[in-house]
Amino acid sequence: MFFKSDCKSQKYGILCYNKGRISAKIFVWGWSIIFRNIETVSEEVVLFRPVYREEGNITELLFLQEGRLVNAYDRRSLTSVRQALARSYALDLSAQARDMKKKLQRRSLMPICLPDGRVFVPLKMRRPRITRDSTYGYIDIAFIKTVQEKEETAKLLLTTGEVIPLCTSAAAALNAINQGKLMAKRSTSIAENEQQIILSALSLLVDKLYRIESLLKS
């Protein structure tokens, strides 16, 4: 399935299909789009990106449902959706971004690292119609299979089989993805260290309790 952000799927709807040499656009009468807040699919969301539609400047959500990737729309802007996702995990995005910029020594847009281990990297997924409109979407790096060059831009091939067109070069996309992978490794390392500290503390506590019990019995 080829998810193209600028496919004109107004009142009739367009299903864009691309597999091998077969490419088709299927027009569906009475197409109805689904609106959902990202909070309702926070654990299943794979990608969210800004899109222009009749409803305005809104956000498209791609999420897993029964093992396949489906889409819906959040009526809010990407900035609001990103903040809503962070609130679902009690995450301070501003503080996290400041910390990442210090560690990576970069000023570019930072990945989003969720407490459950998922890392979403920012990639340019549309061209703005108005200054200051969001152009970057976010995708879970665990679902990125590869990046392919397409003329002067690139496209993502997902592990689920979908193709996501980008408005950036393959080099820029790979750089952002590598940053995300680096932060994912650091997050895993920190989590493992914290777990080891907790286990060590529990071991000391058990040892002390055993000694106290031995003294009481003597």
N, C-alpha and C positions, 0 to 999 in steps of 0.2 A: 504494500500500500504506500502511495506517495502522498504525504501530507504537505501540501503547499499552502503557505500562509496567505498568499494573495489570490488563490482560486476564487472566482466570483460565484459564491454559493448563496445568492440572495434568496428570493422567494421560491425558486425552483430547485436549487441545490445542485452541486456537482460532486460526484465521487470521482476522484482522480486515481487511476490504477496504473501501475507501472511494474512490470515484471519481465525481465529479459528484454526481448525486442518488442514485446506487446505493450502498447501504451494507449490508454483510452480514457475518455471523459464521459461518464454516464450521467445523463440529466434525469433527475428524479422530481416528479411533480408533487407539490405539496410537502416539500422538505421542511422539517421542523427542527430547529436547533435546540439543544439542551443547555440550560443555564444551571450552573452549580457553583457554590462558593468553594474555594480551595480547601477550606477547613474540613469539608465533608469527605475529601479524598486525600487528605494530607499524607496518609501512610502509603497510598497507591500512586501518587503523582510521579510522573517520569519527566515531564517537560511542561513548562509554562512560558508563553511568549506573547508579546503585544501584537494585536491585529486590528486592522480597520474594518469595520462592518457598518451596516445600516444603523445598528444600535449605538455606534460611536467608537471611541478608542477604548477597546476592551481587551481582555486577556483570554487566550485559548489555553485550555488545559488538556494534556494528554496523560492518561492514567491507565493502570492495569485493571481489567475487569474480566474475571473468569479466564485468566491466562492470556488475554489479548489486549492490545492497546486501543483505547477508544478516546473520543474527544468530547469536550463540552466547553462552555464559555462562562467565564466569571465576568459579570457586568462592570467590575471595577478595573481601574488602570493597573498596569503591571506593578508600579510602585506600591500601591495599596495591597495588591495580592501578595507581593513578596513580604510585606510587613505582617500580613495576616498569617502567612505560613510560619513566620518566625514566632509570632505570638502563640501559635498552637504548641510550640515547644519551649515557651518561656525563654526565647533566645533574643539577646540584645545584638542586633545586626551591626549597629554602629561600633560597639565595643569590639566585636569579633573582627570587623574589617580593619580597625585601627591596629589590632594585634597582628593580623596577617600582613599588613603593609610593612610593619616593623621587621617581621621575620623574613619576608621575601624581598624587602628593600625595593618595593614597587609601588607605583601610584595608580595603577590601572584598577578597573573594576574587579573586586575580589569574589572568589567562590563563596557559596553558602554551605557551611558545614553543620549539619543537624546532629543533635545528640545521639540519634540512633545509628550514626555512622555513615549516612548518606551524604554525598557531596555533590552540589549542583554548580556547574560552571557557567559563567555568562558568555554567550556568543551572540554576535550581531545577526539578527534574524529578519530584519526588515529595514527599509529606508524611510526616514521620517517625511511626512507631508508638511508638518509644522515644526518650527524650531522648538527644541526641548522635549519633543515627543520621545518616548522610550523606544529604543531600537534593539536593545539586548533582551534575549530570552534566556532561560536557565534550563539546563538538562542534567539529569543524574548521570555521572560519568560511568556508572556501572552498566548502563545500557548503550554506551557508545562502542560500536564494533570497529569502525574505521572512518577515516576522513578521506574524501576523494576530491581532487581538483576538478573544477568545472569552469573552463575558460579562465576568467579572472577571479572567480569566486569558488566556493567549495560546497560540498554537501556531506551530511552525516549519514552513515549507514548504521542503523541500530541493530541490536542483538535480536530484536523482535521482527526484523525484516523491513521496517519502515525506512523511508528516505526523507531527510529533513534538509531543505535547501538553506544555505547561509548567505549572508551579504558581506562576506569577508573572505580573505584568502585562506588556503589550507594551512599555510605557515602560521598565521595568526591564530587560527582555530586550534592547531596542535599545541601552540604555546600556552593558550588558556587551559586546555585539557591537562597538560603536563603540570601546570600550577595546581590544578585541582587534585591530581594524583599525589603530588607532594604533600599537600595539606591533609589528604586522606591518610597517608602513611604516618604523618606526625600525630594526627588525632588517634590513630590506632595505637601508636607507641605510648602516648600519654595515658590512654585508657588502660593499657597493659601495665604500665608503671603504677597507676593508681590502684589497680586490682592487686598487684604484688604487695603494695604498702598495706592495704587492708588485710590481706592474708597474713602478712608478717605480724601485724598488730593483734590479730585474732590468735595467732599462735602463741604470742607472748602472754596474752590474757589467759588462755587456757593453761599455760605452764604455771602462771602465778596462782590461779585457782587451785590447781593440783597441789601446789606446795602448801597453800593455806589449809586445804583439806587434810594433808598429811600431818601438819602441825596440830590441827584440832584433834586428830585421832590419837596422837602420841601423848 
